Amino acid sequence: MKKNWLFIPIISLIILLFGCSSSSGSFPSNKMIKLNKEIYITSNDSISKDKLADQIGEIEVSSTDVSDHDDDSIISSNSYEVGTKLFKIKNENSTDMIAVEDSTDKYLIAYNNKYKN
């Protein structure tokens, strides 16, 4: 009888662990942007509007489902809303970093995941 009481919590724990796992994968960051096959991670580093160059696009897909970011022809994010504007930064290579409109008067730097140390 005592063996049955030990068996129930173990089975419950196994069900809980496997039942809570996600099959959709995970993101490297909660502020990820995918642009032109490159992954950028937004930092807390802000940049002034006068240091921005041309707008290079807007977020087209906003989703926490990893599979929604598979299409390389769309600009996507797992946390920024559709319509969030992205900019080149003056005197910087946009492959290395871009600016993200965080609000109407605040811009944050997003670093390419490949190049940020």
C-alpha positions, -999 to +999 in steps of 0.1 A: +000+000+000+028+024+008+044+018-026+012+031-043+014+064-024+049+069-036+040+060-071+013+087-075+035+118-068+062+105-091+037+100-120+021+134-113+055+151-114+063+134-148+030+145-162+035+180-150+070+183-165+061+169-199+027+187-200+043+221-195+070+218-221+066+238-253+070+225-288+073+259-303+109+265-294+125+294-277+139+328-285+174+341-277+158+372-261+124+387-254+132+417-276+142+399-308+138+414-343+144+394-375+153+416-405+168+404-438+177+369-423+196+386-394+186+384-358+189+416-337+185+418-299+173+452-285+195+466-258+187+492-232+211+516-251+192+546-263+201+568-292+189+603-301+167+610-331+193+632-347+216+601-350+191+582-371+194+577-408+168+563-431+139+542-420+146+506-431+113+490-424+085+483-399+076+452-379+053+431-401+047+401-378+046+402-340+043+368-325+056+347-296+053+316-318+088+307-332+073+292-364+058+326-373+094+339-378+105+314-404+098+335-435+130+354-443+111+380-465+092+395-435+103+417-407+092+401-374+095+405-337+086+385-306+078+416-286+074+447-307+040+455-322+033+455-359+042+489-373+071+496-350+097+515-370+133+504-376+161+528-387+196+528-399+220+546-376+243+573-391+278+561-396+270+525-386+267+494-406+230+482-404+242+446-404+258+453-370+231+474-354+198+492-360+176+516-341+141+506-329+114+531-321+105+523-286+081+553-282+075+585-302+106+601-286+128+571-276+149+549-298+169+519-287+198+502-303+193+466-314+226+447-320+230+419-345+232+387-325+262+375-345+284+406-339+276+417-303+303+406-278 
